[in-house]
Amino acid sequence: MSLKLQGKRALITGGGAGIGRGVAIKLAEEGASVGVLDVNLEAAQDVASAIQQAGGKALALRVNVTDEAQVAQATLEVEQRFGGLDTLIPNAGIMLLDRDTVATELDLKTWQQCMDVNLTGMFLTCKHGLRALERNGGGAVVITGSPTGSLGCAPTYTAYSASKAGTFGLMRILAIDYVKKNIRVNAVLPGTVNSPLVTTLLEDPAKRAEYLGKIPIGRAAEPREIANVIAFLASDEASFVTGAAWYADGGLSAI
């Protein structure tokens, strides 16, 4: 069996749960060595252990993506452990469901916290990850975005939607700035996914029915379904794809 990522060295932030966990495991199944970074070290270690027990290579590290020193050090550790880095998955993100709201009611602390993790954390991961990819002679970056960054599909979630719009713009400029350095940069925009990020939202039957009713395919995605798309974009099979936003939202963006 041909493995899409055989010999690749990958780093993923937010790798301890949800989409990140699914991606970390999928990358390892496809042959990559995986640096699993998460603010929750125990969760990252659990994912790394699962990969190792299945015969793969993984390293778990605690990282707060809003802290540049931590991001830089963790990136270097992954690079040194695996002898290089050629696959970067900036995935860490938060959704402050109980605090995010319409602009006139949104407090600055909530806005700033969301921006710090979802946009600044994404930038810092890319900044230091791209340096490692340059040292390697090239590679692939796949950013986890959201349809909320390009569509008004999440009413009242002002900070989250704005932060994800920022990641969309970040992906496009990085794709142009680094294309001559043999680095491809793309984004996957997942719709509603069965993950801890939206657990409290989907556990309410009425709200679950409301949200899933907006999705043409009629259900939420499983993390592995998103991981499959990310793994493809990270692989050499997507060698002519850069600067692209791939919607994996069950048809939501087609409406």
Secondary structure, DSSP 8 states (H G I E B T S, - for coil): ---TTTT-EEEEETTTSHHHHHHHHHHHHTT-EEEEEES-HHHHHHHHHHHHHTT--EEEEE--TT-HHHHHHHHHHHHHHHT---EEE-------TTT---GGG--HHHHHHHHIIIIIHHHHHHHHHHHHHHHHT-EEEEEE--GGGTS--STT-HHHHHHHHHHHHHHHHHHHHHGGGTEEEEEEEE-SBSSGGGHHHHSSHHHHHHHHTTSTT-S-B-HHHHHHHHHHHHSGGGTT--S-EEEESTTGGG-
